[in-house]
Amino acid sequence: MSQSLSRRSFLKCAGSGAVSLAAALLTGVSAAAAQPRVMGQPALLDGKAAVELLGYAPAPGLGGVLVYLSVENLSARTLPVGASYLHSRDVSTLKELYSLDSGVTARCGGESVPCGSFAAPLYAENAADASAFTLNLAAGRGAMLHCFCAVPEDWETLELSYRPAFAAGQPVEFVVRRDADAVRLGPVPAAPAEVGSVVDL
Protein backbone atom coordinates (compact mmCIF):
# COMPACT_ATOMS: atom_id res chain seq x y z
CA MET A 1 0.00 0.00 0.00
CA SER A 2 1.39 3.38 -0.93
CA GLN A 3 1.40 5.66 2.05
CA SER A 4 0.07 8.57 -0.01
CA LEU A 5 -3.16 8.86 1.94
CA SER A 6 -4.16 12.52 2.13
CA ARG A 7 -5.37 14.05 5.37
CA ARG A 8 -8.80 14.62 3.79
CA SER A 9 -9.06 10.99 2.68
CA PHE A 10 -7.93 9.74 6.07
CA LEU A 11 -10.38 11.91 7.97
CA LYS A 12 -13.18 10.72 5.68
CA CYS A 13 -12.19 7.10 6.36
CA ALA A 14 -11.57 7.49 10.07
CA GLY A 15 -14.11 10.17 10.91
CA SER A 16 -17.15 7.94 11.29
CA GLY A 17 -16.55 7.69 15.02
CA ALA A 18 -15.82 11.34 15.65
CA VAL A 19 -18.92 11.83 17.77
CA SER A 20 -18.11 8.94 20.10
CA LEU A 21 -14.51 10.11 20.42
CA ALA A 22 -15.64 13.62 21.27
CA ALA A 23 -17.87 12.17 23.97
CA ALA A 24 -14.95 10.20 25.37
CA LEU A 25 -12.78 13.31 25.47
CA LEU A 26 -15.47 15.35 27.19
CA THR A 27 -16.23 12.73 29.81
CA GLY A 28 -12.65 11.65 30.35
CA VAL A 29 -13.58 7.99 29.77
CA SER A 30 -10.48 6.10 28.65
CA ALA A 31 -10.43 3.19 26.26
CA ALA A 32 -9.30 0.93 29.08
CA ALA A 33 -12.64 1.33 30.82
CA ALA A 34 -14.69 0.76 27.67
CA GLN A 35 -15.86 -2.35 25.86
CA PRO A 36 -13.81 -3.61 22.89
CA ARG A 37 -14.31 -1.29 19.92
CA VAL A 38 -15.34 -2.19 16.39
CA MET A 39 -14.67 -0.41 13.12
CA GLY A 40 -15.76 3.23 13.28
CA GLN A 41 -15.52 3.50 17.07
CA PRO A 42 -12.35 5.42 18.02
CA ALA A 43 -10.90 5.00 21.48
CA LEU A 44 -9.04 7.41 23.75
CA LEU A 45 -5.82 5.74 24.88
CA ASP A 46 -4.34 6.89 28.18
CA GLY A 47 -5.60 10.42 27.49
CA LYS A 48 -2.85 10.82 24.89
CA ALA A 49 -3.95 9.35 21.57
CA ALA A 50 -7.04 8.51 19.54
CA VAL A 51 -6.90 4.99 18.12
CA GLU A 52 -9.32 3.59 15.57
CA LEU A 53 -9.81 0.36 13.64
CA LEU A 54 -9.98 1.24 9.93
CA GLY A 55 -10.65 -2.31 8.75
CA TYR A 56 -8.78 -5.28 7.34
CA ALA A 57 -7.73 -6.77 4.02
CA PRO A 58 -7.28 -10.47 3.27
CA ALA A 59 -3.61 -11.41 2.92
CA PRO A 60 -3.68 -15.05 1.76
CA GLY A 61 -0.07 -14.93 0.63
CA LEU A 62 0.88 -14.29 4.25
CA GLY A 63 -1.52 -16.81 5.74
CA GLY A 64 -3.86 -14.29 7.32
CA VAL A 65 -5.07 -10.71 7.23
CA LEU A 66 -3.67 -7.18 7.27
CA VAL A 67 -5.45 -5.03 9.87
CA TYR A 68 -5.21 -1.23 9.78
CA LEU A 69 -5.27 0.88 12.95
CA SER A 70 -4.95 4.67 12.95
CA VAL A 71 -3.28 6.60 15.78
CA GLU A 72 -3.61 10.37 16.25
CA ASN A 73 -1.40 12.07 18.84
CA LEU A 74 -3.65 14.28 20.96
CA SER A 75 -0.96 15.18 23.48
CA ALA A 76 1.60 17.99 23.45
CA ARG A 77 4.50 15.55 23.46
CA THR A 78 6.05 13.14 20.99
CA LEU A 79 4.73 9.59 21.38
CA PRO A 80 6.60 6.38 20.44
CA VAL A 81 3.67 4.62 18.77
CA GLY A 82 5.42 1.50 17.55
CA ALA A 83 8.18 -0.17 15.57
CA SER A 84 9.26 1.94 12.61
CA TYR A 85 8.14 0.92 9.13
CA LEU A 86 11.84 0.93 8.21
CA HIS A 87 12.07 -2.48 9.91
CA SER A 88 9.69 -3.91 7.31
CA ARG A 89 12.27 -3.43 4.56
CA ASP A 90 14.39 -6.18 6.10
CA VAL A 91 11.57 -8.75 6.21
CA SER A 92 11.97 -11.83 4.01
CA THR A 93 10.23 -14.59 6.01
CA LEU A 94 7.02 -15.01 7.98
CA LYS A 95 9.07 -15.50 11.14
CA GLU A 96 10.68 -12.10 10.63
CA LEU A 97 7.32 -10.52 9.85
CA TYR A 98 5.68 -11.82 13.01
CA SER A 99 8.64 -10.68 15.11
CA LEU A 100 7.87 -7.01 14.35
CA ASP A 101 6.42 -5.55 17.53
CA SER A 102 4.41 -2.36 17.97
CA GLY A 103 2.57 -3.45 21.09
CA VAL A 104 -0.19 -5.24 19.17
CA THR A 105 -1.26 -8.76 20.10
CA ALA A 106 -4.05 -10.87 18.58
CA ARG A 107 -6.41 -13.66 19.52
CA CYS A 108 -8.72 -15.70 17.30
CA GLY A 109 -11.17 -18.31 18.55
CA GLY A 110 -9.86 -17.78 22.07
CA GLU A 111 -6.28 -18.61 21.10
CA SER A 112 -3.29 -16.33 20.60
CA VAL A 113 -2.22 -16.01 16.98
CA PRO A 114 1.00 -14.63 15.48
CA CYS A 115 0.84 -10.89 14.87
CA GLY A 116 3.58 -8.65 13.51
CA SER A 117 3.10 -4.91 13.25
CA PHE A 118 4.83 -1.65 12.41
CA ALA A 119 3.88 2.02 12.31
CA ALA A 120 4.18 4.48 9.44
CA PRO A 121 3.39 8.20 9.16
CA LEU A 122 0.01 8.91 7.61
CA TYR A 123 1.31 11.69 5.44
CA ALA A 124 4.58 11.85 3.54
CA GLU A 125 5.61 15.07 5.25
CA ASN A 126 5.80 13.18 8.54
CA ALA A 127 8.45 10.73 7.33
CA ALA A 128 11.12 12.42 9.45
CA ASP A 129 9.30 11.16 12.56
CA ALA A 130 10.65 7.67 11.94
CA SER A 131 13.96 6.59 13.38
CA ALA A 132 15.58 3.29 12.49
CA PHE A 133 13.81 1.66 15.43
CA THR A 134 10.66 3.54 16.46
CA LEU A 135 8.06 5.81 14.92
CA ASN A 136 8.01 8.86 17.18
CA LEU A 137 4.75 10.65 16.49
CA ALA A 138 4.85 14.42 16.97
CA ALA A 139 1.96 16.30 18.59
CA GLY A 140 -1.06 16.57 16.32
CA ARG A 141 0.20 14.04 13.81
CA GLY A 142 -1.17 10.69 12.71
CA ALA A 143 0.20 7.24 12.00
CA MET A 144 -1.12 3.98 10.64
CA LEU A 145 -0.35 0.65 12.25
CA HIS A 146 -0.06 -2.23 9.81
CA CYS A 147 -0.87 -5.41 11.72
CA PHE A 148 -0.27 -8.73 9.96
CA CYS A 149 -2.17 -11.50 11.75
CA ALA A 150 -2.22 -15.23 11.06
CA VAL A 151 -5.80 -16.54 11.12
CA PRO A 152 -7.45 -19.86 10.21
CA GLU A 153 -9.40 -20.01 6.95
CA ASP A 154 -12.73 -20.20 8.78
CA TRP A 155 -12.13 -17.24 11.11
CA GLU A 156 -15.09 -15.01 11.98
CA THR A 157 -13.72 -12.48 14.48
CA LEU A 158 -10.24 -11.38 15.45
CA GLU A 159 -9.46 -9.64 18.74
CA LEU A 160 -6.66 -7.07 18.72
CA SER A 161 -5.03 -5.49 21.74
CA TYR A 162 -2.79 -2.40 21.40
CA ARG A 163 -0.55 -1.43 24.31
CA PRO A 164 2.19 0.96 23.16
CA ALA A 165 5.14 1.99 25.30
CA PHE A 166 3.60 5.38 26.14
CA ALA A 167 0.38 3.93 27.61
CA ALA A 168 0.55 3.33 31.34
CA GLY A 169 -2.98 1.94 31.61
CA GLN A 170 -4.71 -1.04 30.06
CA PRO A 171 -4.59 -1.56 26.29
CA VAL A 172 -7.12 -0.55 23.66
CA GLU A 173 -9.15 -3.55 22.51
CA PHE A 174 -10.68 -3.99 19.05
CA VAL A 175 -12.78 -6.69 17.42
CA VAL A 176 -12.31 -7.25 13.69
CA ARG A 177 -15.36 -8.81 12.01
CA ARG A 178 -14.80 -10.82 8.86
CA ASP A 179 -18.24 -10.10 7.42
CA ALA A 180 -18.33 -6.36 8.14
CA ASP A 181 -14.87 -4.77 8.27
CA ALA A 182 -13.17 -5.58 4.96
CA VAL A 183 -11.67 -2.52 3.25
CA ARG A 184 -9.33 -1.79 0.38
CA LEU A 185 -6.78 0.85 1.34
CA GLY A 186 -4.18 -0.22 -1.18
CA PRO A 187 -2.22 -3.22 -2.47
CA VAL A 188 -1.63 -6.08 -0.03
CA PRO A 189 1.72 -7.94 0.01
CA ALA A 190 1.56 -11.39 -1.56
CA ALA A 191 4.75 -12.59 0.16
CA PRO A 192 6.89 -11.60 3.16
CA ALA A 193 9.54 -10.05 0.92
CA GLU A 194 6.92 -7.58 -0.39
CA VAL A 195 6.02 -6.25 3.07
CA GLY A 196 8.70 -3.57 2.82
CA SER A 197 6.93 -2.04 -0.18
CA VAL A 198 3.70 -1.45 1.74
CA VAL A 199 4.92 1.98 2.81
CA ASP A 200 6.38 4.12 0.04
CA LEU A 201 8.11 7.08 1.71
Solvent accessible surface area in square Angstrom, and as a share of the most:
residue,aa,sasa,rsa
1,M,9,0.04
2,S,55,0.36
3,Q,2,0.01
4,S,91,0.59
5,L,35,0.17
6,S,57,0.37
7,R,115,0.42
8,R,205,0.75
9,S,51,0.33
10,F,4,0.02
11,L,87,0.43
12,K,175,0.74
13,C,48,0.29
14,A,12,0.09
15,G,33,0.32
16,S,87,0.56
17,G,4,0.04
18,A,57,0.44
19,V,129,0.74
20,S,49,0.32
21,L,29,0.14
22,A,47,0.37
23,A,49,0.38
24,A,9,0.07
25,L,87,0.43
26,L,157,0.78
27,T,95,0.55
28,G,56,0.54
29,V,69,0.40
30,S,34,0.22
31,A,7,0.06
32,A,36,0.28
33,A,83,0.65
34,A,34,0.26
35,Q,148,0.66
36,P,65,0.41
37,R,31,0.11
38,V,36,0.21
39,M,63,0.28
40,G,17,0.17
41,Q,77,0.34
42,P,4,0.03
43,A,0,0.00
44,L,10,0.05
45,L,2,0.01
46,D,45,0.24
47,G,51,0.49
48,K,68,0.29
49,A,0,0.00
50,A,9,0.07
51,V,0,0.00
52,E,9,0.04
53,L,0,0.00
54,L,3,0.01
55,G,0,0.00
56,Y,10,0.04
57,A,5,0.04
58,P,82,0.52
59,A,1,0.01
60,P,117,0.73
61,G,42,0.40
62,L,5,0.02
63,G,44,0.42
64,G,11,0.10
65,V,5,0.03
66,L,0,0.00
67,V,0,0.00
68,Y,0,0.00
69,L,0,0.00
70,S,3,0.02
71,V,0,0.00
72,E,27,0.12
73,N,2,0.01
74,L,81,0.40
75,S,28,0.18
76,A,98,0.76
77,R,193,0.71
78,T,77,0.45
79,L,8,0.04
80,P,45,0.28
81,V,1,0.00
82,G,10,0.10
83,A,13,0.10
84,S,0,0.00
85,Y,10,0.04
86,L,56,0.28
87,H,55,0.24
88,S,1,0.01
89,R,117,0.43
90,D,116,0.60
91,V,10,0.06
92,S,66,0.43
93,T,65,0.38
94,L,73,0.36
95,K,173,0.73
96,E,69,0.31
97,L,0,0.00
98,Y,47,0.18
99,S,78,0.50
100,L,21,0.10
101,D,101,0.52
102,S,6,0.04
103,G,23,0.22
104,V,7,0.04
105,T,89,0.52
106,A,4,0.03
107,R,107,0.39
108,C,13,0.08
109,G,79,0.76
110,G,44,0.43
111,E,120,0.54
112,S,82,0.53
113,V,27,0.16
114,P,72,0.45
115,C,18,0.11
116,G,0,0.00
117,S,1,0.00
118,F,0,0.00
119,A,0,0.00
120,A,0,0.00
121,P,0,0.00
122,L,0,0.00
123,Y,15,0.06
124,A,63,0.49
125,E,128,0.57
126,N,3,0.02
127,A,32,0.25
128,A,99,0.76
129,D,21,0.11
130,A,18,0.14
131,S,47,0.30
132,A,61,0.47
133,F,150,0.62
134,T,40,0.23
135,L,0,0.00
136,N,53,0.27
137,L,0,0.00
138,A,30,0.23
139,A,51,0.40
140,G,49,0.47
141,R,81,0.29
142,G,0,0.00
143,A,0,0.00
144,M,0,0.00
145,L,0,0.00
146,H,0,0.00
147,C,0,0.00
148,F,2,0.01
149,C,1,0.01
150,A,20,0.16
151,V,22,0.12
152,P,67,0.42
153,E,164,0.74
154,D,108,0.56
155,W,14,0.05
156,E,114,0.51
157,T,62,0.36
158,L,0,0.00
159,E,82,0.37
160,L,0,0.00
161,S,23,0.15
162,Y,1,0.00
163,R,125,0.46
164,P,5,0.03
165,A,96,0.74
166,F,20,0.08
167,A,11,0.09
168,A,97,0.75
169,G,33,0.32
170,Q,116,0.52
171,P,17,0.11
172,V,1,0.00
173,E,68,0.30
174,F,1,0.00
175,V,33,0.19
176,V,0,0.00
177,R,78,0.28
178,R,95,0.35
179,D,131,0.68
180,A,57,0.45
181,D,0,0.00
182,A,62,0.48
183,V,34,0.19
184,R,191,0.70
185,L,39,0.19
186,G,15,0.14
187,P,84,0.53
188,V,39,0.22
189,P,8,0.05
190,A,65,0.51
191,A,38,0.29
192,P,23,0.14
193,A,74,0.57
194,E,78,0.35
195,V,0,0.00
196,G,16,0.15
197,S,81,0.52
198,V,1,0.01
199,V,4,0.02
200,D,99,0.52
201,L,63,0.31
